[in-house]
């Protein structure tokens, strides 16, 4: 294998905070390396050291002669010039004719899937299109090695799928920092976790993310066994050390040194085995109302653009709706309507009396960089009131993996993920029947993502969630609502079915572009009979649900109540499946 770059014994600290020590990583040609680790472990700083933007405290980076490195940072800003001019400026130092440059730009704009009719300058692009442009801005220079820092941030799901395809097809060697588990599984062939929990400060595995998880579990189990063995040996050595001074003098000094070494090693291994995880737990009012919120016939326009029309849904306890769709399709607008920050153009929203709705907006939770960690976590003093209990700020900050020694540190020096944990801490203090969450996963490391998922699964109220994290959508949501083209909204039971539908749309669009006539499948005789009976089936089921709800209001026995609720849920699921079948048949009609 050809070595592209070698980092030897890198160490880096900021003030009193040590990011990593003696970190050595080699990168070879055709490496598709995923770099993961807890927030604040120094992943982004490591990439900047490789690019030369940041100097290490010690150690060095040795690269192949003439190695051409491209770097895509987390956030990208552009001047107020056309997109084509941004790419032309990137090619300014390249030894190419103007014609070749223009041809190259046209090629990459096509790969970027950019519509040249889009009447904006680069500075006015959405976050997702800025991210696409920043990637293409580097790829147009044909780098030998591409470094990407959280490349899925600001991308919608379609953008992430575009990036996955681009990386696999166009880039032979890259290093990327990401916490997107599906993304890692699809695009990397090697993983390194930077974490002080490992003896060398990192854990490296060849293969997929799934393979990494299996190997990591094996390693951690081995480390636990090592702790047990050391603990047993330490007990024997401690017993020996407790013997009288006379008995000890008869022993060799090497025995004393060995005993002390065993005890030190045990302490080190015990510290590594303490898996630190953010303790997330959302507060609920414990309301048992069957229908928390009912939305009927919701419609909304922004300017001349219709976002959605005639949208109906009900939020009940344990309802988890994931909102899907490209950037600009109206996902955030819908959340703002539910949060009463906007009014729909048409339709009604009926809430249960006294209902508490909590809205998490990633942009509104940002705090000024100059305030301290203590001020951010506990703005009203030394204590936080959580679920009726008074908690000291020292204990509260430990819950979110901050050392009390850092309480006076300005939050501007924290990583994006550490700031995100502060936002979650604020969210936990609010009691809710309904959680409206707009991109709560941005910048969170994988352990925190898993803790967040578990807390959302356990939350007894309803959730409406916007996220590009496909793993979270699969784990948390029991229904996906897709806002798409032609102002249509479609329900899907999971991400896999949404993805299948999108692939079918792409195939259909491709055929249309090739002007191939498409013959719609016709209903068979049996399907025609089924179609004619569907509406009646739905009416009967809705009537049965209505009768069950009436019975629910008069029933006192707990067992009977449970049975009735189960029947209602089953019939509602039946209706949902019939609607999906109706849609399928309607498309054939």
C-alpha positions as CSV (number, residue, x, y, z in Angstrom):
1,X,0.0,0.0,0.0
2,X,1.2,3.5,-0.9
3,X,1.5,5.8,2.2
4,X,0.0,9.2,1.6
5,X,0.4,10.8,5.0
6,X,1.7,9.9,8.4
7,X,1.0,11.7,11.6
8,X,3.6,10.8,14.3
9,X,3.1,11.3,18.1
10,X,0.8,14.3,17.7
11,X,-0.3,16.1,20.9
12,X,-2.6,19.1,21.3
13,X,-4.1,21.1,24.1
14,X,-6.1,24.3,24.4
15,X,-5.4,25.9,27.8
16,X,-5.9,23.3,30.5
17,X,-7.9,21.0,28.2
18,X,-5.9,18.2,26.6
19,X,-7.4,16.9,23.3
20,X,-5.0,14.0,22.5
21,X,-1.5,12.9,23.3
22,X,1.0,10.9,21.2
23,X,-1.6,10.3,18.4
24,X,-0.1,8.4,15.4
25,X,-2.2,7.7,12.4
26,X,-1.1,6.5,8.9
27,X,-3.3,7.1,5.8
28,X,-2.8,5.1,2.7
29,X,-4.0,5.3,-0.9
30,X,-7.6,4.1,-1.2
31,X,-8.2,4.6,2.5
32,X,-11.8,5.7,3.1
33,X,-11.3,6.5,6.7
34,X,-14.0,7.4,9.2
35,X,-12.9,9.4,12.2
36,X,-15.2,9.2,15.3
37,X,-14.9,10.0,19.0
38,X,-16.6,11.9,21.8
39,X,-17.3,15.6,21.5
40,X,-14.2,17.5,22.4
41,X,-11.7,14.7,21.7
42,X,-10.0,16.7,19.0
43,X,-11.2,15.2,15.7
44,X,-11.7,18.6,13.9
45,X,-8.4,19.8,15.3
46,X,-6.7,16.7,14.0
47,X,-8.0,17.4,10.5
48,X,-6.8,21.0,10.7
49,X,-3.3,19.8,11.8
50,X,-3.2,17.5,8.7
51,X,-4.0,20.5,6.5
52,X,-1.5,22.8,8.2
53,X,-4.1,25.2,9.5
54,X,-3.2,24.3,13.1
55,X,0.2,23.4,14.6
56,X,0.5,20.6,17.0
57,X,2.1,21.1,20.4
58,X,4.4,18.2,19.6
59,X,4.8,15.6,16.9
60,X,4.9,16.0,13.2
61,X,3.0,15.2,10.0
62,X,4.9,13.6,7.1
63,X,3.2,13.5,3.7
64,X,4.1,12.0,0.3
65,X,6.0,14.3,-1.9
66,X,3.6,16.5,-3.9
67,X,0.6,15.3,-2.0
68,X,-2.5,17.4,-2.9
69,X,-4.9,17.7,0.0
70,X,-8.5,19.1,-0.2
71,X,-10.3,20.2,2.9
72,X,-14.0,20.8,3.5
73,X,-14.7,22.5,6.9
74,X,-17.9,22.1,8.9
75,X,-19.3,25.5,7.9
76,X,-18.7,27.3,4.6
77,X,-19.3,30.9,3.6
78,X,-19.0,32.4,0.1
79,X,-18.8,35.9,-1.4
80,X,-21.7,37.5,-3.2
81,X,-20.7,36.1,-6.7
82,X,-22.2,33.5,-9.0
83,X,-21.6,29.9,-8.3
84,X,-19.7,29.5,-11.5
85,X,-17.4,32.3,-10.5
86,X,-16.7,30.5,-7.2
87,X,-15.4,27.5,-9.1
88,X,-13.6,29.6,-11.6
89,X,-11.7,31.3,-8.8
90,X,-10.8,27.9,-7.3
91,X,-9.2,27.0,-10.7
92,X,-7.2,30.3,-11.0
93,X,-3.8,28.7,-10.2
94,X,-4.4,25.6,-12.4
95,X,-2.5,25.3,-15.6
96,X,-5.6,25.0,-17.8
97,X,-7.1,27.0,-20.7
98,X,-10.2,29.0,-20.2
99,X,-12.1,26.6,-22.4
100,X,-10.9,23.6,-20.3
101,X,-11.8,25.4,-17.1
102,X,-15.3,26.2,-18.3
103,X,-15.8,22.6,-19.4
104,X,-14.6,21.4,-16.0
105,X,-17.0,23.7,-14.3
106,X,-19.9,22.6,-16.4
107,X,-19.1,18.9,-15.6
108,X,-19.0,19.5,-11.9
109,X,-22.1,21.7,-11.8
110,X,-23.9,18.7,-13.4
111,X,-22.5,16.3,-10.7
112,X,-23.5,18.8,-8.1
113,X,-27.0,18.6,-9.5
114,X,-27.1,22.4,-9.5
115,X,-29.8,24.2,-11.6
116,X,-28.1,27.1,-13.4
117,X,-31.5,28.9,-13.5
118,X,-31.3,29.2,-9.7
119,X,-31.2,33.1,-9.5
120,X,-29.0,33.6,-6.5
121,X,-25.3,34.3,-5.8
122,X,-23.3,31.8,-3.7
123,X,-23.7,33.7,-0.5
124,X,-27.5,33.3,-0.7
125,X,-27.5,29.6,-1.2
126,X,-29.1,27.4,1.5
127,X,-26.9,25.6,4.0
128,X,-27.3,22.4,2.0
129,X,-26.3,23.9,-1.3
130,X,-23.4,25.7,0.3
131,X,-22.2,22.3,1.6
132,X,-22.5,20.8,-1.9
133,X,-20.6,23.7,-3.4
134,X,-17.8,23.5,-0.8
135,X,-17.3,19.8,-1.6
136,X,-17.3,20.4,-5.4
137,X,-15.0,23.4,-4.9
138,X,-12.4,20.9,-3.6
139,X,-13.1,18.0,-6.0
140,X,-12.7,20.2,-9.0
141,X,-9.0,20.5,-8.1
142,X,-8.5,16.7,-8.2
143,X,-7.0,16.2,-4.7
144,X,-5.0,13.1,-3.8
145,X,-6.6,13.1,-0.4
146,X,-9.8,14.8,0.7
147,X,-10.5,15.7,4.3
148,X,-14.2,16.4,5.3
149,X,-15.3,17.7,8.7
150,X,-19.0,16.7,9.4
151,X,-19.9,16.8,5.7
152,X,-23.6,15.7,6.3
153,X,-24.3,18.8,8.4
154,X,-26.9,21.1,6.7
155,X,-27.6,18.5,4.1
156,X,-31.1,17.0,3.8
157,X,-31.6,13.3,3.3
158,X,-31.4,13.7,-0.5
159,X,-28.2,15.7,-0.1
160,X,-26.7,13.0,2.1
161,X,-27.6,10.3,-0.5
162,X,-26.0,12.5,-3.2
163,X,-22.8,12.8,-1.1
164,X,-22.6,9.1,-0.5
165,X,-22.8,8.3,-4.2
166,X,-20.3,11.0,-5.0
167,X,-17.7,9.8,-2.4
168,X,-17.9,6.2,-3.6
169,X,-17.7,7.1,-7.3
170,X,-15.4,10.0,-7.4
171,X,-12.9,10.0,-4.5
172,X,-10.5,7.1,-4.0
173,X,-8.9,8.4,-0.7
174,X,-10.5,10.5,2.0
175,X,-10.7,11.0,5.8
176,X,-14.0,12.2,7.2
177,X,-15.3,13.2,10.6
178,X,-18.9,12.1,11.1
179,X,-21.4,10.9,13.7
180,X,-23.9,9.8,11.1
181,X,-24.0,6.0,11.6
182,X,-25.8,5.1,8.3
183,X,-23.4,7.4,6.4
184,X,-20.3,5.7,8.0
185,X,-21.7,2.3,7.2
186,X,-22.1,3.2,3.6
187,X,-18.9,5.1,2.7
188,X,-15.9,4.0,4.9
189,X,-13.6,1.0,4.8
190,X,-11.7,1.8,7.9
191,X,-12.6,3.5,11.2
192,X,-10.6,5.1,14.0
193,X,-12.1,6.3,17.3
194,X,-10.1,8.9,19.1
195,X,-10.8,8.3,22.8
196,X,-8.8,8.4,26.0
197,X,-10.7,5.2,27.0
198,X,-8.2,3.2,24.9
199,X,-4.6,2.5,25.9
200,X,-3.1,4.3,22.8
201,X,-5.7,7.0,22.8
202,X,-7.5,5.5,19.8
203,X,-9.1,2.3,18.5
204,X,-8.6,1.4,14.8
205,X,-10.4,-1.3,12.7
206,X,-10.4,-2.2,9.0
207,X,-13.9,-2.7,7.6
208,X,-17.4,-1.3,7.9
209,X,-19.0,0.5,10.8
210,X,-20.8,-2.6,11.7
211,X,-17.5,-4.5,11.9
212,X,-16.1,-1.7,14.0
213,X,-18.9,-2.1,16.5
214,X,-18.4,-5.8,16.8
215,X,-14.6,-5.5,17.3
216,X,-15.1,-2.7,19.8
217,X,-17.4,-4.8,21.8
218,X,-14.9,-7.6,21.9
219,X,-12.1,-5.2,23.0
220,X,-14.3,-3.7,25.8
221,X,-15.2,-7.2,27.0
222,X,-11.5,-8.1,27.0
223,X,-10.7,-4.9,29.0
224,X,-13.4,-5.8,31.5
225,X,-11.8,-9.2,32.0
226,X,-8.5,-7.5,32.4
227,X,-10.0,-5.4,35.1
228,X,-11.3,-8.5,36.9
229,X,-7.9,-10.2,36.7
230,X,-6.1,-7.1,38.0
231,X,-8.6,-6.6,40.8
232,X,-8.0,-10.2,42.0
233,X,-4.3,-9.7,41.8
234,X,-4.5,-6.3,43.5
235,X,-6.4,-7.8,46.5
236,X,-3.6,-10.3,47.0
237,X,-1.0,-7.6,46.8
238,X,-2.9,-5.3,49.2
239,X,-3.1,-8.2,51.7
240,X,0.6,-8.6,51.5
241,X,1.2,-4.8,51.8
242,X,-0.9,-4.8,55.0
243,X,1.4,-7.3,56.7
244,X,3.6,-6.1,59.5
245,X,6.7,-4.0,58.7
246,X,8.8,-6.9,59.9
247,X,7.3,-9.3,57.4
248,X,7.6,-6.8,54.7
249,X,11.3,-6.2,55.3
250,X,11.9,-9.9,54.5
251,X,10.5,-9.5,51.1
252,X,12.3,-8.2,48.1
253,X,11.8,-4.5,47.2
254,X,10.8,-5.7,43.7
255,X,7.7,-7.3,45.3
256,X,6.7,-3.9,46.7
257,X,7.2,-2.2,43.3
258,X,5.2,-4.9,41.6
259,X,2.3,-4.5,44.1
260,X,2.2,-0.8,43.5
261,X,2.4,-1.2,39.8
262,X,-0.6,-3.6,39.9
263,X,-2.6,-1.1,41.9
264,X,-1.8,1.7,39.4
265,X,-2.7,-0.4,36.4
266,X,-6.0,-1.4,38.0
267,X,-6.8,2.3,38.5
268,X,-6.0,3.1,34.9
269,X,-8.1,0.2,33.5
270,X,-11.0,1.0,35.8
271,X,-11.0,4.6,34.6
272,X,-11.1,3.4,31.0
273,X,-13.9,1.0,31.6
274,X,-16.1,3.7,33.0
275,X,-18.1,4.4,29.9
276,X,-19.1,8.1,30.1
277,X,-22.5,8.9,28.6
278,X,-24.7,11.9,28.7
279,X,-27.6,11.3,31.0
280,X,-30.6,12.6,29.0
281,X,-34.2,12.3,30.3
282,X,-37.0,14.5,29.2
283,X,-39.7,15.8,31.6
284,X,-43.3,14.8,30.9
285,X,-46.6,16.0,32.4
286,X,-47.7,12.4,32.4
287,X,-51.0,13.4,30.7
288,X,-53.1,10.5,29.6
289,X,-55.3,12.3,27.1
290,X,-56.0,10.1,24.1
291,X,-55.7,12.9,21.6
292,X,-53.2,15.6,22.4
293,X,-53.5,17.5,19.1
294,X,-55.6,17.1,16.0
295,X,-54.6,18.9,12.8
296,X,-57.1,19.1,10.0
297,X,-56.8,20.4,6.4
298,X,-53.6,22.3,7.1
299,X,-52.3,24.3,4.2
300,X,-49.5,26.8,3.9
301,X,-47.8,29.0,1.3
302,X,-44.6,31.0,1.5
303,X,-44.8,33.7,-1.1
304,X,-45.9,32.0,-4.4
305,X,-44.7,28.6,-3.2
306,X,-47.3,26.1,-1.8
307,X,-45.5,24.0,0.9
308,X,-48.4,21.7,1.7
309,X,-52.1,21.4,1.4
310,X,-55.0,19.5,3.1
311,X,-52.7,17.9,5.7
312,X,-54.4,15.8,8.5
313,X,-52.8,14.1,11.4
314,X,-53.4,13.3,15.1
315,X,-50.8,13.4,17.9
316,X,-51.5,11.0,20.7
317,X,-49.2,9.7,23.5
318,X,-46.3,7.7,22.1
319,X,-46.9,9.1,18.6
320,X,-43.5,9.7,16.9
321,X,-43.7,11.4,13.6
322,X,-40.5,12.0,11.6
323,X,-40.8,14.8,9.0
324,X,-39.1,14.0,5.7
325,X,-38.4,16.1,2.6
326,X,-35.8,18.3,0.9
327,X,-34.7,21.6,2.3
328,X,-37.4,24.2,1.7
329,X,-40.3,21.6,1.6
330,X,-41.9,23.1,4.7
331,X,-40.7,20.8,7.6
332,X,-39.6,23.7,9.9
333,X,-42.7,25.7,8.8
334,X,-44.9,22.9,10.0
335,X,-43.2,22.7,13.4
336,X,-43.5,26.5,13.8
337,X,-47.3,26.2,13.0
338,X,-47.6,23.5,15.7
339,X,-45.6,25.7,18.1
340,X,-48.0,28.7,17.3
341,X,-45.2,30.8,15.9
342,X,-47.0,30.8,12.5
343,X,-50.6,30.5,11.4
344,X,-51.7,28.1,8.7
345,X,-53.3,29.7,5.6
346,X,-56.1,27.1,6.0
347,X,-57.1,24.4,8.4
348,X,-57.4,24.0,12.2
349,X,-55.4,22.7,15.1
350,X,-57.3,21.5,18.1
351,X,-55.3,20.9,21.3
352,X,-56.3,19.2,24.5
353,X,-56.9,21.7,27.3
354,X,-53.8,22.9,29.2
355,X,-51.5,21.0,26.9
356,X,-47.7,21.8,27.1
357,X,-45.8,22.0,23.8
358,X,-42.0,22.4,23.8
359,X,-40.3,23.5,20.6
360,X,-36.6,22.9,20.1
361,X,-35.1,25.2,17.4
362,X,-31.4,24.6,16.9
363,X,-30.8,28.2,15.8
364,X,-32.7,29.8,18.7
365,X,-30.8,27.8,21.3
366,X,-27.4,29.2,20.4
367,X,-25.8,31.1,23.3
368,X,-23.3,33.9,23.1
369,X,-19.7,32.6,23.1
370,X,-18.5,35.0,25.9
371,X,-20.6,33.6,28.7
372,X,-19.2,30.8,30.9
373,X,-20.2,27.2,31.0
374,X,-21.7,27.8,34.5
375,X,-23.8,30.7,33.2
376,X,-25.0,28.6,30.2
377,X,-26.0,25.6,32.4
378,X,-27.3,27.4,35.4
379,X,-28.1,31.1,34.6
380,X,-30.0,31.7,37.9
381,X,-27.4,30.6,40.4
382,X,-25.7,27.5,41.8
383,X,-28.7,25.2,41.7
384,X,-31.0,23.8,39.0
385,X,-34.6,22.6,39.6
386,X,-35.1,19.4,37.7
387,X,-38.3,17.3,38.3
388,X,-38.9,19.0,41.6
389,X,-35.4,18.3,42.9
390,X,-32.7,20.9,43.5
391,X,-29.4,19.9,41.8
392,X,-26.1,21.8,42.3
393,X,-24.4,23.0,39.1
394,X,-21.4,20.8,39.8
395,X,-23.6,17.6,39.6
396,X,-25.6,19.0,36.7
397,X,-22.5,19.7,34.6
398,X,-21.2,16.1,35.2
399,X,-24.5,14.8,33.9
400,X,-23.6,16.3,30.5
401,X,-19.9,15.2,30.7
402,X,-18.4,18.5,31.8
403,X,-15.8,18.6,34.5
404,X,-16.6,21.2,37.3
405,X,-13.1,22.5,36.7
406,X,-14.4,23.9,33.3
407,X,-17.4,25.9,34.8
408,X,-15.6,29.2,34.4
409,X,-14.5,28.5,30.8
410,X,-16.2,30.6,28.1
411,X,-18.5,28.4,25.9
412,X,-16.9,29.9,22.8
413,X,-13.9,27.5,23.4
414,X,-16.2,24.4,23.4
415,X,-16.8,22.1,20.4
416,X,-20.1,22.2,18.5
417,X,-21.1,18.9,20.1
418,X,-20.4,20.3,23.6
419,X,-22.6,23.3,22.9
420,X,-25.3,21.0,21.6
421,X,-25.3,19.1,25.0
422,X,-26.0,22.5,26.7
423,X,-29.0,23.0,24.5
424,X,-30.3,19.5,25.4
425,X,-29.8,20.4,29.1
426,X,-32.1,23.4,28.7
427,X,-34.7,21.3,26.9
428,X,-34.7,18.7,29.8
429,X,-35.8,21.4,32.2
430,X,-39.2,22.0,30.4
431,X,-42.2,19.7,31.1
432,X,-43.9,18.7,27.9
433,X,-46.8,16.7,26.4
434,X,-45.5,17.3,22.9
435,X,-41.9,17.7,21.8
436,X,-41.3,19.5,18.5
437,X,-37.6,18.9,17.6
438,X,-35.9,20.6,14.7
439,X,-32.5,19.0,14.0
440,X,-31.6,18.1,17.7
441,X,-28.8,15.8,16.5
442,X,-26.4,18.4,14.9
443,X,-22.8,18.0,16.2
444,X,-23.7,15.3,18.8
445,X,-21.3,12.4,19.1
446,X,-22.5,8.8,18.8
447,X,-22.8,8.0,22.5
448,X,-24.9,11.2,23.1
449,X,-27.0,10.3,20.0
450,X,-27.8,6.9,21.4
451,X,-28.7,8.4,24.8
452,X,-30.9,11.0,23.1
453,X,-32.7,8.2,21.1
454,X,-33.3,6.1,24.3
455,X,-34.8,9.1,26.1
456,X,-37.1,9.9,23.1
457,X,-38.2,6.3,23.0
458,X,-39.0,6.4,26.7
459,X,-40.8,9.8,26.5
460,X,-44.6,9.1,27.2
461,X,-45.9,12.1,25.2
462,X,-45.9,12.8,21.4
463,X,-42.9,13.8,19.3
464,X,-42.6,15.5,15.9
465,X,-39.0,15.2,14.7
466,X,-36.9,16.8,12.0
467,X,-33.5,15.1,11.5
468,X,-31.2,13.9,8.8
469,X,-30.0,11.1,11.1
470,X,-31.5,8.0,9.4
471,X,-30.6,5.7,12.3
472,X,-32.6,8.0,14.7
473,X,-35.6,8.0,12.4
474,X,-35.6,4.2,12.3
475,X,-35.1,3.8,16.1
476,X,-37.5,6.5,17.3
477,X,-40.2,7.2,14.8
478,X,-43.3,5.0,14.2
479,X,-44.4,7.0,11.2
480,X,-42.7,9.2,8.6
481,X,-44.5,12.1,7.0
482,X,-42.9,13.1,3.7
483,X,-43.3,16.6,2.4
484,X,-42.5,16.5,-1.3
485,X,-43.2,17.7,-4.8
486,X,-46.6,18.8,-6.0
487,X,-47.5,19.8,-2.4
488,X,-48.3,16.2,-1.6
489,X,-47.7,14.6,1.8
490,X,-47.2,10.9,2.1
491,X,-47.0,8.6,5.1
492,X,-44.4,5.8,5.3
493,X,-43.9,3.3,8.1
494,X,-40.1,3.5,8.1
495,X,-37.1,5.0,6.3
496,X,-36.5,1.9,4.1
497,X,-39.9,2.3,2.4
498,X,-39.3,6.0,2.0
499,X,-36.0,5.3,0.3
500,X,-37.6,2.7,-2.0
501,X,-40.3,5.3,-3.0
502,X,-37.6,7.9,-3.8
503,X,-35.6,5.4,-5.9
504,X,-38.8,4.6,-7.9
505,X,-39.3,8.4,-8.4
506,X,-35.8,8.7,-9.7
507,X,-36.3,5.8,-12.1
508,X,-39.5,7.3,-13.3
509,X,-38.0,10.8,-13.8
510,X,-35.0,9.3,-15.7
511,X,-37.4,7.5,-18.1
512,X,-39.4,10.7,-18.5
513,X,-36.2,12.6,-19.3
514,X,-35.4,10.0,-22.0
515,X,-38.9,10.6,-23.4
516,X,-39.8,6.9,-23.0
517,X,-43.5,6.5,-22.9
518,X,-44.6,5.1,-19.6
519,X,-47.6,2.8,-19.5
520,X,-49.4,2.9,-16.1
521,X,-50.3,-0.5,-14.8
522,X,-54.0,-1.2,-14.9
523,X,-56.1,-2.6,-12.1
524,X,-56.8,-6.3,-12.4
525,X,-60.3,-7.6,-12.0
526,X,-59.7,-8.5,-8.3
527,X,-58.0,-5.2,-7.6
528,X,-60.9,-3.4,-9.2
529,X,-63.3,-5.1,-6.8
530,X,-61.0,-4.4,-3.9
531,X,-60.8,-0.7,-4.9
532,X,-64.6,-0.4,-4.9
533,X,-64.9,-1.8,-1.4
534,X,-62.0,0.2,0.3
535,X,-64.0,3.4,1.1
536,X,-66.7,1.4,2.8
537,X,-64.1,-0.5,4.8
538,X,-62.7,2.7,6.1
539,X,-66.1,4.1,7.0
540,X,-66.9,0.9,9.0
541,X,-63.6,1.0,10.9
542,X,-64.0,4.7,11.7
543,X,-67.5,4.0,13.0
544,X,-66.2,1.2,15.2
545,X,-63.4,3.5,16.5
546,X,-66.1,6.1,17.3
547,X,-68.1,3.6,19.3
548,X,-65.0,2.4,21.2
549,X,-64.1,6.0,22.1
550,X,-67.6,6.5,23.4
551,X,-67.3,3.3,25.4
552,X,-63.9,4.5,26.7
553,X,-65.5,7.5,28.3
554,X,-67.9,5.4,30.4
555,X,-65.7,2.5,31.3
556,X,-64.1,2.5,34.8
557,X,-62.5,-1.0,35.0
558,X,-58.8,-0.8,34.3
559,X,-58.6,-4.1,32.4
560,X,-61.5,-3.1,30.2
561,X,-59.9,0.3,29.5
562,X,-56.7,-1.4,28.4
563,X,-58.6,-3.8,26.2
564,X,-60.5,-0.9,24.5
565,X,-57.4,1.1,23.9
566,X,-55.7,-1.9,22.3
567,X,-58.7,-2.4,20.0
568,X,-58.6,1.3,19.0
569,X,-54.9,1.2,18.2
570,X,-55.4,-2.0,16.1
571,X,-58.2,-0.5,14.1
572,X,-56.3,2.8,13.6
573,X,-53.4,0.8,12.3
574,X,-55.8,-1.1,10.0
575,X,-57.1,2.2,8.6
576,X,-53.5,3.4,8.0
577,X,-52.7,0.2,6.0
578,X,-55.9,0.5,4.0
579,X,-55.1,4.1,3.1
580,X,-51.6,3.0,1.9
581,X,-53.2,0.2,-0.2
582,X,-55.8,2.7,-1.5
583,X,-53.0,5.0,-2.6
584,X,-51.3,2.2,-4.4
585,X,-54.5,1.2,-6.3
586,X,-55.3,4.8,-7.0
587,X,-52.0,5.2,-8.8
588,X,-52.9,2.2,-11.1
589,X,-56.4,3.4,-11.8
